[in-house]
Amino acid sequence: MARKRDRGDHERAERTSHEEARVAETLKKGSRVTGAARERLAADLKQKYESGASIRALAEETGRSYGFVHRMLSEADVTLRGRGGATRGKKAAPTP
């Protein structure tokens, strides 16, 4: 029987075993992240977010919630991107 693909399987980035071990070590599910570990995590999330990763992708990668990642980015003074999609801004004036 074929394995049913999870939603988003095609979007998962491959991680090195070193990176996986570091994330697992730092972010045991439900554990508090404080002090230097929190600062390192915030800097790592900031760098990845500013390189184009979404909050949802970062949450999945770290095993944390969307809200946790959002809060960490806010604490790191990251300017968050808009939601995207269609905008209803002012239409450009027609050129004569």
DSSP file with accessible surface (Angstrom, degrees, kcal/mol):
  #  RESIDUE AA STRUCTURE BP1 BP2  ACC     N-H-->O    O-->H-N    N-H-->O    O-->H-N    TCO  KAPPA ALPHA  PHI   PSI    X-CA   Y-CA   Z-CA
    1    1 A M              0   0  238      0, 0.0     2,-0.1     0, 0.0     3,-0.0   0.000 360.0 360.0 360.0 134.2    0.0    0.0    0.0
    2    2 A A        -     0   0   93      1,-0.1     2,-0.3     3,-0.0     3,-0.0  -0.427 360.0-108.1 -74.3 145.3    1.4    3.4   -1.0
    3    3 A R        -     0   0  172     -2,-0.1     2,-0.4     1,-0.1    -1,-0.1  -0.554  30.8-121.8 -73.5 132.5    2.0    5.9    1.8
    4    4 A K        -     0   0  184     -2,-0.3     2,-0.2     1,-0.1    -1,-0.1  -0.631  30.0-121.3 -74.6 128.5   -0.4    8.8    1.8
    5    5 A R        -     0   0  149     -2,-0.4     2,-0.2     1,-0.1    -1,-0.1  -0.516  20.7-128.0 -73.9 134.4    1.5   12.1    1.4
    6    6 A D    >   -     0   0   87     -2,-0.2     3,-2.0     1,-0.1     4,-0.3  -0.507  37.5 -90.9 -74.1 151.3    1.1   14.6    4.2
    7    7 A R  T 3  S+     0   0  244      1,-0.3    -1,-0.1    -2,-0.2     0, 0.0  -0.439 116.1  20.5 -61.6 127.2    0.1   18.0    3.2
    8    8 A G  T >> S+     0   0   14     -2,-0.2     3,-1.4    -3,-0.1     4,-0.6   0.486  80.1 128.7  92.8   1.8    3.3   20.0    2.6
    9    9 A D  G X4 S+     0   0   24     -3,-2.0     3,-1.0     1,-0.3    -2,-0.1   0.893  73.6  54.8 -54.9 -40.1    5.6   17.0    2.1
   10   10 A H  G 34 S+     0   0  130     -4,-0.3    -1,-0.3     1,-0.2    -3,-0.1   0.688 105.6  53.2 -70.1 -15.0    6.8   18.5   -1.2
   11   11 A E  G <4 S+     0   0  143     -3,-1.4    -1,-0.2     2,-0.1     2,-0.2   0.537  77.7 116.8 -97.3  -8.2    7.8   21.7    0.6
   12   12 A R    <<  -     0   0  127     -3,-1.0     2,-0.3    -4,-0.6    -4,-0.0  -0.430  59.8-138.0 -67.2 129.0   10.0   20.2    3.4
   13   13 A A        -     0   0   79     -2,-0.2     2,-0.3     1,-0.1    -1,-0.1  -0.625  22.0-112.2 -83.6 142.0   13.5   21.3    3.1
   14   14 A E        -     0   0  181     -2,-0.3     2,-0.4     1,-0.0    -1,-0.1  -0.564  34.8-158.8 -73.6 135.8   16.2   18.7    3.7
   15   15 A R        -     0   0   77     -2,-0.3     2,-0.1     4,-0.0    -3,-0.0  -0.893  17.0-115.5-115.8 150.2   18.1   19.3    6.9
   16   16 A T     >  -     0   0   83     -2,-0.4     4,-2.5     1,-0.1     5,-0.2  -0.404  28.1-115.7 -76.1 157.5   21.5   18.0    7.9
   17   17 A S  H  > S+     0   0   98      1,-0.2     4,-2.4     2,-0.2     5,-0.2   0.869 117.1  55.0 -64.4 -32.0   21.7   15.6   10.8
   18   18 A H  H  > S+     0   0  139      2,-0.2     4,-2.3     1,-0.2    -1,-0.2   0.937 109.3  46.5 -63.6 -45.3   23.8   18.2   12.7
   19   19 A E  H  > S+     0   0   49      1,-0.2     4,-2.5     2,-0.2     5,-0.2   0.922 112.6  50.0 -64.5 -42.6   21.1   20.8   12.3
   20   20 A E  H  X S+     0   0   93     -4,-2.5     4,-2.8     1,-0.2     5,-0.2   0.911 110.7  49.6 -62.0 -43.0   18.3   18.3   13.3
   21   21 A A  H  X S+     0   0   54     -4,-2.4     4,-2.5     2,-0.2    -1,-0.2   0.912 111.1  49.3 -63.3 -41.7   20.3   17.4   16.4
   22   22 A R  H  X S+     0   0   88     -4,-2.3     4,-2.4     2,-0.2     5,-0.2   0.932 113.5  45.8 -64.4 -44.4   20.8   21.0   17.4
   23   23 A V  H  X S+     0   0   12     -4,-2.5     4,-2.8     1,-0.2    -2,-0.2   0.945 114.7  47.4 -64.9 -45.2   17.1   21.8   16.9
   24   24 A A  H  < S+     0   0   62     -4,-2.8    -1,-0.2    -5,-0.2    -2,-0.2   0.897 113.5  48.9 -63.2 -39.0   16.0   18.7   18.8
   25   25 A E  H  < S+     0   0  147     -4,-2.5     3,-0.4    -5,-0.2    -1,-0.2   0.912 118.4  38.6 -67.3 -42.1   18.4   19.5   21.6
   26   26 A T  H  < S+     0   0   38     -4,-2.4     2,-0.3     1,-0.2    -2,-0.2   0.859 120.7  42.8 -77.5 -35.1   17.4   23.1   21.9
   27   27 A L     <  +     0   0   13     -4,-2.8    -1,-0.2    -5,-0.2     2,-0.2  -0.414  62.9 173.0-119.6  57.1   13.6   22.7   21.4
   28   28 A K    >   -     0   0  140     -3,-0.4     3,-2.7    -2,-0.3    -3,-0.1  -0.482  56.1 -89.0 -61.2 130.4   12.3   19.7   23.2
   29   29 A K  T 3  S+     0   0  192      1,-0.3    -1,-0.1    -2,-0.2     3,-0.1  -0.150 109.3   5.9 -51.5 127.1    8.5   20.1   22.7
   30   30 A G  T 3  S+     0   0   69      1,-0.3    -1,-0.3    -3,-0.1     2,-0.1   0.344  97.2 130.7  84.6  -6.1    6.9   22.2   25.4
   31   31 A S    <   -     0   0   41     -3,-2.7    -1,-0.3     1,-0.1     2,-0.3  -0.455  62.1-109.7 -80.1 154.2   10.2   23.1   27.1
   32   32 A R        -     0   0  228     -2,-0.1     2,-0.6    -3,-0.1    -4,-0.1  -0.614  22.3-149.0 -80.5 142.3   11.0   26.7   27.9
   33   33 A V        +     0   0    6     -2,-0.3     2,-0.3    -6,-0.1    -6,-0.0  -0.959  33.0 157.4-114.1 113.9   13.7   28.4   25.9
   34   34 A T    >>  +     0   0   99     -2,-0.6     3,-0.9     4,-0.0     4,-0.8  -0.836  36.9   0.8-132.4 168.1   15.5   31.0   28.0
   35   35 A G  H 3> S-     0   0   47     -2,-0.3     4,-1.9     1,-0.2     3,-0.3  -0.199 122.1  -5.8  61.8-137.2   18.8   32.9   28.2
   36   36 A A  H 3> S+     0   0   59      1,-0.2     4,-2.7     2,-0.2    -1,-0.2   0.853 133.5  57.5 -64.2 -35.5   21.5   32.4   25.6
   37   37 A A  H <> S+     0   0   28     -3,-0.9     4,-2.5     1,-0.2    -1,-0.2   0.906 107.2  48.9 -63.0 -38.3   19.5   29.6   23.9
   38   38 A R  H  X S+     0   0   62     -4,-0.8     4,-2.7    -3,-0.3    -1,-0.2   0.907 111.0  49.6 -67.7 -40.7   16.6   31.9   23.3
   39   39 A E  H  X S+     0   0  144     -4,-1.9     4,-2.3     2,-0.2    -2,-0.2   0.907 112.3  47.8 -64.2 -42.0   18.9   34.6   21.9
   40   40 A R  H  X S+     0   0  155     -4,-2.7     4,-2.4     2,-0.2    -2,-0.2   0.922 113.3  48.0 -64.3 -43.6   20.5   32.1   19.5
   41   41 A L  H  X S+     0   0    9     -4,-2.5     4,-3.0    -5,-0.2     5,-0.2   0.928 111.3  50.2 -63.1 -44.2   17.1   30.7   18.4
   42   42 A A  H  X S+     0   0   13     -4,-2.7     4,-2.6     1,-0.2    -1,-0.2   0.921 111.9  48.0 -60.9 -42.5   15.8   34.3   17.8
   43   43 A A  H  X S+     0   0   60     -4,-2.3     4,-2.4     2,-0.2    -1,-0.2   0.910 113.3  48.1 -65.6 -39.7   18.8   35.2   15.7
   44   44 A D  H  X S+     0   0   32     -4,-2.4     4,-2.3     2,-0.2    -2,-0.2   0.936 113.6  46.1 -66.5 -46.0   18.5   31.9   13.7
   45   45 A L  H  X S+     0   0    1     -4,-3.0     4,-2.9     1,-0.2     5,-0.2   0.909 112.0  52.4 -63.4 -40.6   14.8   32.4   13.1
   46   46 A K  H  X S+     0   0   72     -4,-2.6     4,-2.8    -5,-0.2     5,-0.2   0.941 109.8  48.0 -60.6 -46.7   15.4   36.1   12.2
   47   47 A Q  H  X S+     0   0  104     -4,-2.4     4,-1.0     1,-0.2    -2,-0.2   0.933 115.1  44.8 -61.8 -44.6   18.0   35.2    9.6
   48   48 A K  H  <>S+     0   0   29     -4,-2.3     5,-2.3     2,-0.2    -1,-0.2   0.902 114.1  49.2 -68.4 -40.0   15.8   32.5    8.0
   49   49 A Y  H ><5S+     0   0   10     -4,-2.9     3,-1.8     1,-0.2    -2,-0.2   0.930 110.8  49.3 -65.3 -44.2   12.7   34.7    8.0
   50   50 A E  H 3<5S+     0   0  120     -4,-2.8    -1,-0.2     1,-0.3    -2,-0.2   0.717 105.5  59.5 -70.1 -16.7   14.6   37.6    6.4
   51   51 A S  T 3<5S-     0   0   87     -4,-1.0    -1,-0.3    -5,-0.2    -2,-0.2   0.408 132.6 -88.9 -88.2  -0.8   15.9   35.1    3.8
   52   52 A G  T < 5S+     0   0   51     -3,-1.8    -3,-0.2     1,-0.3    -2,-0.1   0.347  78.7 140.5 116.4  -6.3   12.3   34.3    2.8
   53   53 A A      < -     0   0   33     -5,-2.3    -1,-0.3    -8,-0.1     2,-0.1  -0.418  48.7-123.5 -68.7 145.4   11.1   31.5    5.0
   54   54 A S     >  -     0   0   54      1,-0.1     4,-2.3    -2,-0.1     5,-0.2  -0.478  16.7-116.4 -84.6 161.5    7.5   31.7    6.3
   55   55 A I  H  > S+     0   0   13      1,-0.2     4,-2.6     2,-0.2     5,-0.2   0.921 117.9  52.8 -62.2 -41.0    6.5   31.7    9.9
   56   56 A R  H  > S+     0   0  172      1,-0.2     4,-2.3     2,-0.2    -1,-0.2   0.912 108.7  48.9 -62.3 -41.2    4.6   28.5    9.3
   57   57 A A  H  > S+     0   0   43      1,-0.2     4,-2.5     2,-0.2    -1,-0.2   0.914 112.3  48.4 -64.9 -40.9    7.7   26.8    7.7
   58   58 A L  H  X S+     0   0    0     -4,-2.3     4,-2.2     2,-0.2     6,-0.3   0.887 109.9  52.5 -66.4 -37.9    9.8   27.9   10.7
   59   59 A A  H  X>S+     0   0   10     -4,-2.6     5,-1.5     2,-0.2     4,-1.3   0.932 112.0  45.4 -63.8 -43.5    7.2   26.6   13.1
   60   60 A E  H  <5S+     0   0  104     -4,-2.3     3,-0.3     1,-0.2    -2,-0.2   0.926 112.3  51.6 -65.8 -42.5    7.2   23.2   11.4
   61   61 A E  H  <5S+     0   0   39     -4,-2.5    -1,-0.2     1,-0.2    -2,-0.2   0.878 117.7  37.3 -62.3 -39.3   11.0   23.1   11.2
   62   62 A T  H  <5S-     0   0    7     -4,-2.2    -1,-0.2    -5,-0.2    -2,-0.2   0.568 105.6-122.1 -91.6 -11.3   11.5   23.9   14.9
   63   63 A G  T  <5S+     0   0   43     -4,-1.3     2,-0.2    -3,-0.3    -3,-0.2   0.719  73.5 119.7  76.9  18.6    8.5   21.9   16.2
   64   64 A R      < -     0   0   40     -5,-1.5    -1,-0.3    -6,-0.3    -2,-0.1  -0.660  67.4 -90.9-110.8 171.3    7.0   25.0   17.8
   65   65 A S     >  -     0   0   71     -2,-0.2     4,-2.2     1,-0.1     5,-0.2  -0.350  30.5-114.0 -80.2 162.0    3.7   26.8   17.3
   66   66 A Y  H  > S+     0   0   98      1,-0.2     4,-2.8     2,-0.2     5,-0.2   0.922 118.4  53.1 -57.0 -44.7    3.1   29.6   14.8
   67   67 A G  H  > S+     0   0   34      1,-0.2     4,-2.5     2,-0.2    -1,-0.2   0.881 106.8  51.4 -62.1 -39.6    2.5   31.9   17.8
   68   68 A F  H  > S+     0   0   15      2,-0.2     4,-2.5     1,-0.2    -1,-0.2   0.946 112.9  44.5 -62.8 -47.8    5.8   31.0   19.4
   69   69 A V  H  X S+     0   0    0     -4,-2.2     4,-2.5     2,-0.2     5,-0.2   0.924 113.0  51.8 -64.5 -41.8    7.8   31.7   16.3
   70   70 A H  H  X S+     0   0   70     -4,-2.8     4,-2.4     1,-0.2    -1,-0.2   0.931 111.2  47.6 -59.1 -45.0    5.8   35.0   15.7
   71   71 A R  H  X S+     0   0  126     -4,-2.5     4,-2.6     1,-0.2    -1,-0.2   0.915 110.5  51.5 -64.3 -41.7    6.6   36.1   19.2
   72   72 A M  H  X S+     0   0    0     -4,-2.5     4,-1.4     1,-0.2    -1,-0.2   0.912 110.9  48.0 -62.5 -41.8   10.3   35.2   18.8
   73   73 A L  H  <>S+     0   0    0     -4,-2.5     5,-2.1     2,-0.2    -1,-0.2   0.909 111.6  50.3 -65.8 -40.2   10.5   37.2   15.6
   74   74 A S  H ><5S+     0   0   54     -4,-2.4     3,-1.7     1,-0.2    -2,-0.2   0.913 109.0  51.2 -63.5 -41.7    8.7   40.2   17.3
   75   75 A E  H 3<5S+     0   0   98     -4,-2.6    -1,-0.2     1,-0.3    -2,-0.2   0.805 106.2  56.1 -64.4 -28.2   11.2   40.1   20.2
   76   76 A A  T 3<5S-     0   0   20     -4,-1.4    -1,-0.3    -5,-0.2    -2,-0.2   0.274 117.0-115.6 -88.1  11.7   14.0   40.1   17.7
   77   77 A D  T < 5 +     0   0  143     -3,-1.7     2,-0.4     1,-0.2    -3,-0.2   0.858  56.1 165.2  56.7  41.0   12.7   43.3   16.2
   78   78 A V      < -     0   0   13     -5,-2.1     2,-0.8     1,-0.0    -1,-0.2  -0.694  40.5-127.5 -86.3 136.9   11.9   41.7   12.8
   79   79 A T        -     0   0  130     -2,-0.4     2,-0.2     1,-0.0    -5,-0.0  -0.779  32.3-137.5 -82.5 112.5    9.7   43.7   10.5
   80   80 A L        -     0   0   55     -2,-0.8     2,-0.1     1,-0.1   -30,-0.0  -0.477  12.6-119.5 -77.0 144.3    7.1   41.1    9.6
   81   81 A R        -     0   0  119     -2,-0.2    -1,-0.1     1,-0.1     2,-0.0  -0.389  31.1-102.5 -76.3 158.6    5.8   40.7    6.0
   82   82 A G        -     0   0   71     -2,-0.1    -1,-0.1     1,-0.1     0, 0.0  -0.197  35.4-102.5 -71.9 172.1    2.2   41.2    5.0
   83   83 A R        -     0   0  255      1,-0.2    -1,-0.1     2,-0.0     2,-0.1   0.646  53.5-146.6 -74.3 -17.9   -0.1   38.3    4.4
   84   84 A G        +     0   0   64      1,-0.1    -1,-0.2     2,-0.0     2,-0.1  -0.367  47.8 107.9  84.6-163.8    0.1   38.7    0.6
   85   85 A G  S    S-     0   0   72     -2,-0.1    -1,-0.1     2,-0.0     2,-0.1  -0.296  80.0 -15.7  81.9-172.4   -2.7   38.0   -1.8
   86   86 A A        -     0   0  106     -2,-0.1     2,-0.3     2,-0.0    -2,-0.0  -0.375  64.4-152.0 -66.6 141.8   -4.7   40.4   -3.8
   87   87 A T        -     0   0  126     -2,-0.1    -2,-0.0     2,-0.0    -1,-0.0  -0.837  13.1-148.7-113.3 154.9   -4.6   44.0   -2.6
   88   88 A R        +     0   0  250     -2,-0.3     3,-0.1     3,-0.0    -2,-0.0  -0.297  46.2 145.5-115.4  46.4   -7.2   46.7   -3.0
   89   89 A G        -     0   0   56      1,-0.2     2,-0.1     0, 0.0    -2,-0.0  -0.075  60.6 -62.6 -75.8 179.3   -5.0   49.7   -3.3
   90   90 A K        -     0   0  212      1,-0.1    -1,-0.2     3,-0.0     2,-0.2  -0.418  56.9-120.7 -64.6 133.2   -5.4   52.8   -5.3
   91   91 A K        -     0   0  196     -2,-0.1     2,-0.1    -3,-0.1    -1,-0.1  -0.506  30.5-103.9 -75.8 146.3   -5.5   52.0   -9.1
   92   92 A A        -     0   0   95     -2,-0.2    -1,-0.1     1,-0.1     3,-0.1  -0.410  38.6-107.0 -69.1 142.6   -2.9   53.7  -11.2
   93   93 A A        -     0   0   84      1,-0.1    -1,-0.1    -2,-0.1     2,-0.0  -0.453  40.7-103.8 -69.3 138.8   -4.2   56.6  -13.3
   94   94 A P        -     0   0  125      0, 0.0    -1,-0.1     0, 0.0    -3,-0.0  -0.369  33.6-120.4 -65.2 142.9   -4.5   55.8  -17.0
   95   95 A T              0   0  132      1,-0.1    -3,-0.0    -3,-0.1     0, 0.0  -0.691 360.0 360.0 -85.5 135.8   -1.8   57.2  -19.2
   96   96 A P              0   0  176      0, 0.0    -1,-0.1     0, 0.0     0, 0.0  -0.086 360.0 360.0 -72.0 360.0   -2.9   59.6  -21.9
